[in-house]
Amino acid sequence: MATTRDLLNRAKSSVREVQGDELEARLGEVVLLDVREADEYEQGALPGAVHMPRGYLELQVEGRLPDKSAPVVVYCAAGVRSILAAKTMGELGYENAVSLAGGFDRWKGEGRPWKTPRSLSADQRNRYQRHLRVTEVGVEGQLELLASKVLMIGAGGLGSPAALYLAAAGVGTIGVVDMDVVDASNLQRQILHSMDRLGERKVDSAKKTLVTLNPDVNVVTYDARLGADNILDIFDGPSGDGWDVIVDGTDNFQTRYLVNDASLLKRIPVVHGSIYRFEGQVTVFYPYRGPCYRCQVPEPPPAEFAPSCAEAGVLGVLPGVIGSIEAVEAIKLLLGIGESLVGRLLSYDALEESFRVFKMRRDPQCPACGENAAPIVIAEYDDLCLPHVIEAPASR
Ligand SMILES: [Zn+2]
């Protein structure tokens, strides 16, 4: 039977070791894989390293490092675990996995570059443990979500489930725009609010619910009607550098056109949802990567065909389905995973219980995002939502 020493010697003979000076010269060109435990990693790591404790290597490495021909430098604390890890990677088909001689301790002792990685607190590790177990999210993805900013337009039927799930998922900053007060007739579907909030500003009620659900979330409220006078400031967000994603739950055409035009100017993707009776739709308008709202709806339908939510009935659960899908799309955009609904419209029929997907193309003649579109001007729209962009002067 082989001893530990035999095992290690055998691994050493099949794995190449690199020295610190060789690696330092190639930083940025190679994938760095840190196989230490979480508490070791949190004390300091090589910049840009992928963290995957040795115990998870076989289970996670193919998902997180899919390119098996890429050069990978594995390191641990002293250079022993990394040799075993690099050997395993070789057996899994990685062609260029090598081990850092002396590990992180020698690297640090030699005065080479390292940093303290962002990390989750013990409470956060517990709260988000089901995210951490999904390799597409993991610690890095969770940190990304915590650093993300999503603006909800409307704290109503669609905004309620979307904001609740985004807060639960740990999206660090959630903005809420709404000008209404909570009314008993909202409670059939607007699950952010409750009987003890009747008459309260919706943004305040939303904030109470969201921070009670997750104290990690910073809720920024805009108790205002979204208009041409404030939309660009609101889209710039609390730190002035813009929201990462906008979730649109508005129910009127004027606001949708306004949101569309401002999001094109600010280049912020919009997750768009709409509901009517038993039917709902979701898509993602990604500025200049896919169609915009005006590509899809160049002009509003006549008023008699476009009843507002106040007039049209809606099944109370329907916004729960559509708003939840909006939250899924927002999180995918934030994490850069999966296939987003850019250029696709997902349509849901609750009575049939069916989903359909329709392709949507960018209109080269679109007055807002087309090749020859005039500069966008943010303006109040009248009932016809006339596309001011066409009539706008050449300068802005
Ligand atoms: Zn367009």
Residues whose N, C-alpha, C, O or C-beta is under 5 A from the ligand:
A	BS01	ZN	P291 C292 R294 C295 C366 A368 C369 G370
